Amino acid sequence: MDQLLHGYIPYLLIVLCGVLLYANTFRHEFALDDEMIIVSNDYVQKGVAGIPEIMTTDMFDSYNKANKAEAGLSGGRFRPLSMISFALEQEFIGTYPEGMPDNAWDLNKNGKGDAFEDANGDGRFTLYDAKIKGMGMRHVNNVLLYALSICLLFYFLRRWVFPAYPLWPYSLCSCFWCILCIPK
């Protein structure tokens, strides 16, 4: 029991628990406002180069300008940290590279649609399937970043808040993992 409470084992268990809980999201497509915030946002699409604009504008500024809806809802949505994280993801993962060929979904390059290449299961093989794979990588990234934040919380709780009660940090971190499981 003592080994489970010290060393690298607790962190490994925390990450493993999180990956097991959220592995089902790795093949998910876009959700809610992903199209507006990520795919159709010029500042995010620029990657690192778009960060200065992200730091000085509303999160829907680029999308509203592109759709000539600037007079609609304006202001009140300055969330630079999440937008910067999306820009960094765009820089390293991307939704799909510019000029990607129409057969970008063809992972094994055999020229025909195989079942594993149909990312959204619609029976058609299109550029949208390649785009979905990029979003899946973003979901993996989200789970890993959340696991890192839970590990940091565990370290803080174990080291400074509950040094005499080693099971408390486990319990609290488990609660944080489970919070995301509650349906909204």
Residue, then its C-alpha position, 0 to 999 in steps of 0.5 A: m500500500d505504501q508503494l501506491l502512495h509514493g513515487y511515480i505510481p500515483y501519477l501513473l495511476i492518475v493518468l491511466c484512470g483519466v485516459l480510461l475514462y475519456a478514451n471514448t472521446f478520441r474519435h469524436e468529431f467537432a462539438l458545439d462551437d468548434e467550427m466557429i472557434i477553431v476551424s473558421n477563426d482566422y486568428v486560430q488558423k494562423g497558429v502561433a502567428g495569430i496569438p497577438e490578435i487573439m490577445t487583443t480581440d473578442m474570441f468571435d471577432s474573426y468569425n463575425k468579420a468573415n460572416k459580416a456579422e460584426a454588429g451582432l454580438s460584440g464584446g464580453r468574450f475575451r478568453p485568450l488562454s483557451m484561444i491561445s491553446f487552440a492556436l498552439e494546437q493548430e500550429f502542431i496538430g492542425t485541422y488539415p493542411e492547406g492544399m490537402p488532396d481530395n483523397a487525404w482520408d486514404l491513410n494506406k494510399n491504396g486508392k479505395g475507401d477502407a472501413f477504418e478510413d471512414a472516420n464518421g461512419d457515413g459510408r463516404f470517404t471525403l476530406y471531412d474524414a481527414k478533418i475529423k482525425g485532426m479533431g480526434m488529436r485535439h481530444v487526445n491533447n485535452v485529456l493529456l492536459y487535463a491529466l497533467s493538471i490533475c497530477l499537479l493538483f495531486y502533487f500540491l495536495r500531497r505535498w502541502v495540504f495533506p502531508a499527513y493524510p496520503l489518501w485525501p489527495y487521491s480522493l480529491c483528485s478522483c472527484f475532479w476526474c469524475i466531475l467531467c463524467i457528469p452529464k451537462 
